[in-house]
Amino acid sequence: MKITAHSGCDGTSMNSMEFLEHAATLDIDVVEIDIRKGPDGNLVLGHDATLDASPVTLEEAFRFIDKTGLHINCDLKENGIEKNVVETARQTGFDLEKLIFSGSVELRSKEKRMEEIGETQVYMNIEEIVPGIYEKLAAKDTSSEDDLLRAVQMCAAAECEVINVDFHFLNKRFKEICGQYQLKISAWTVTEERDIEWIEDLGVYNITSRAPGLVREILNRK
């Protein structure tokens, strides 16, 4: 099971060098950063449209993380910037096999994915496949089960190996459906001990957490 440190984990500032430097000291697999375009059009770290006065650039993040051997999950906050991220990775020499996409990512066929974003991995957010799915699930809309199945089928048909889901909506039935289509699950954002234990028991592929050290501690108990 992979452990991803959510941006701003352990009380650090989100999308900051402080966060990246802290994450580099942890026993984890992946760091998650939020990516969008800055005012000058260059890619920077930032969750919201209102950016810090001097945001960390994606180039800076790649160069720092490249020294650690960790993978990076670029959680895209704008549509259509995957190619720009890949171009920045190539310019900095960052290994594309250590690059993961999540967030506002287009669901592509494997052939198109390889052509456009190369040897990268995608944690495909379920709400990007079926918009409004979480609202339906929260309202216990009976059609939501059909939507879940459709999302899994579409993800599997595109040969995208990992589906990214808010952990609150995970259960054994959904895990079984994903298993039928050989689809792995990434769960976000799991932080409380009881939730981490339950999600770990469910057997997901990746846990994204604001308390990654606690996740590692719980996994080491097993």
C-alpha positions in Angstrom: 0.0 0.0 0.0 1.3 3.4 -1.0 1.3 6.4 1.4 0.8 9.9 -0.1 1.5 13.0 2.1 -1.3 15.5 1.5 0.0 19.0 0.8 0.2 20.8 4.2 0.5 17.6 6.2 1.5 17.7 9.9 0.7 21.4 10.2 3.0 22.6 7.5 2.0 25.3 5.0 0.2 23.9 2.0 2.2 23.9 -1.3 5.3 25.3 0.4 8.9 24.4 0.5 8.4 23.8 4.2 5.9 21.1 3.3 8.2 19.5 0.7 11.2 19.6 3.0 9.1 18.0 5.8 7.7 15.3 3.5 11.2 14.4 2.4 12.0 13.3 6.0 9.0 10.9 6.2 8.7 7.2 5.4 6.3 7.7 2.6 6.0 7.0 -1.2 4.4 10.1 -2.7 4.0 13.8 -2.1 0.9 15.6 -3.3 1.0 19.1 -4.6 -1.7 21.3 -6.1 -0.9 22.7 -9.5 -2.3 25.7 -11.5 -1.0 28.4 -13.7 0.4 31.6 -12.2 -0.3 35.1 -13.4 2.7 34.8 -15.8 1.4 31.5 -17.2 4.0 29.4 -15.6 3.0 26.4 -13.4 3.1 27.0 -9.7 1.9 25.3 -6.5 -1.5 26.6 -5.4 -4.9 25.2 -4.4 -7.0 28.3 -5.1 -7.0 31.0 -7.7 -5.6 33.4 -5.1 -2.0 32.6 -4.9 0.7 33.5 -2.4 2.8 36.5 -3.4 5.8 34.2 -4.3 4.4 30.7 -4.9 6.7 27.8 -5.3 7.1 27.0 -9.0 6.6 23.5 -10.3 10.1 23.5 -11.6 11.4 24.2 -8.1 9.3 21.3 -6.7 10.5 18.9 -9.3 14.1 19.7 -8.7 13.8 19.3 -5.0 11.8 16.1 -5.0 14.0 14.6 -7.7 16.8 14.4 -5.0 14.6 12.4 -2.6 13.5 9.6 -4.9 9.9 10.2 -4.0 7.0 10.2 -6.5 5.0 13.4 -7.0 1.2 13.5 -7.4 0.3 16.7 -9.3 -3.3 17.4 -8.2 -4.4 19.6 -11.1 -6.6 22.5 -10.2 -7.2 23.6 -13.8 -8.2 21.7 -16.9 -5.8 21.1 -19.8 -2.4 21.6 -18.2 -1.2 18.0 -18.2 1.1 18.5 -21.2 2.6 21.6 -19.5 3.3 19.6 -16.4 5.0 16.8 -18.5 7.0 19.4 -20.4 8.3 21.0 -17.1 9.2 17.5 -15.8 11.2 16.8 -18.9 12.9 20.2 -18.7 14.0 19.5 -15.1 15.0 15.9 -15.8 12.3 14.5 -13.5 11.5 10.8 -14.2 8.0 10.6 -15.8 7.6 7.2 -14.2 7.6 9.0 -10.8 4.9 11.5 -11.9 1.3 10.9 -11.0 -1.7 13.0 -12.0 -5.0 13.5 -10.1 -7.6 16.2 -10.0 -8.8 17.9 -13.2 -7.5 15.2 -15.5 -9.1 14.2 -18.8 -10.0 10.5 -19.0 -8.0 9.3 -22.0 -7.5 5.9 -23.7 -4.1 4.3 -22.9 -2.9 5.0 -26.4 -3.8 8.7 -26.2 -2.4 8.9 -22.7 0.9 7.5 -23.8 1.0 9.9 -26.7 0.2 13.0 -24.7 1.6 12.5 -21.2 3.9 9.6 -21.6 5.0 7.2 -18.8 2.9 8.8 -16.1 0.3 7.3 -13.8 -3.2 8.7 -13.3 -5.3 8.5 -10.1 -8.5 9.2 -12.0 -10.9 11.2 -9.8 -14.3 9.6 -9.9 -16.1 13.0 -10.0 -14.2 13.8 -13.2 -15.8 10.7 -14.8 -19.3 11.2 -13.4 -19.8 14.9 -12.3 -22.1 15.3 -9.3 -21.5 11.7 -8.1 -20.7 12.8 -4.5 -23.8 14.9 -4.2 -25.9 11.9 -5.3 -24.1 9.6 -2.9 -24.6 12.1 0.0 -28.3 12.3 -0.9 -28.5 8.5 -1.1 -29.9 8.8 -4.6 -30.7 5.3 -5.8 -29.2 6.0 -9.2 -25.8 6.6 -7.6 -24.9 2.9 -7.7 -25.4 2.8 -11.4 -23.2 5.9 -11.7 -20.5 4.2 -9.6 -20.5 1.2 -11.9 -20.4 3.4 -15.0 -17.4 5.3 -13.6 -15.5 2.0 -12.9 -16.4 0.6 -16.3 -15.2 3.8 -18.1 -12.0 4.0 -16.1 -11.3 0.3 -16.8 -12.1 0.7 -20.5 -9.6 3.5 -20.8 -7.0 1.2 -19.1 -6.5 3.7 -16.3 -5.4 1.5 -13.4 -6.3 3.7 -10.4 -9.5 5.4 -9.4 -9.3 8.2 -6.8 -12.2 8.4 -4.4 -13.2 10.4 -1.2 -12.8 7.7 1.5 -16.1 8.6 3.1 -17.9 6.9 0.1 -15.8 3.7 0.0 -17.2 0.4 1.1 -16.6 -3.3 0.5 -19.2 -3.4 -2.3 -17.3 -0.7 -4.3 -14.0 -2.5 -3.6 -15.5 -5.7 -5.0 -16.8 -3.9 -8.2 -13.3 -2.4 -8.7 -11.8 -5.8 -8.2 -14.0 -7.3 -11.0 -12.5 -4.7 -13.4 -8.9 -5.0 -12.0 -9.1 -1.4 -10.9 -7.0 -0.1 -7.9 -8.4 2.4 -5.4 -6.7 5.5 -4.1 -8.5 6.9 -1.0 -8.4 10.6 0.0 -8.0 12.3 2.5 -7.7 9.8 5.4 -6.3 11.4 8.6 -8.0 10.0 11.7 -6.6 6.7 13.2 -9.9 4.8 13.1 -10.5 5.8 9.4 -6.9 4.9 8.5 -7.4 1.4 10.1 -10.7 0.9 8.3 -9.3 1.9 4.9 -6.2 -0.1 5.4 -8.3 -3.2 6.2 -10.3 -2.5 3.0 -7.1 -3.0 1.1 -6.7 0.1 -1.1 -3.7 0.8 -3.4 -3.0 4.3 -2.0 -3.9 6.3 1.1 -3.5 10.1 0.9 -3.3 11.6 4.4 -2.6 14.8 6.3 -1.0 12.5 8.9 1.2 10.2 6.8 3.4 9.3 9.7 0.4 7.9 11.5 -0.5 5.9 8.4 3.0 4.4 8.4 2.8 3.6 12.1 -0.5 1.8 11.6 0.8 -0.2 8.6 3.9 -1.2 10.6 1.6 -2.7 13.3 0.2 -5.2 10.9 
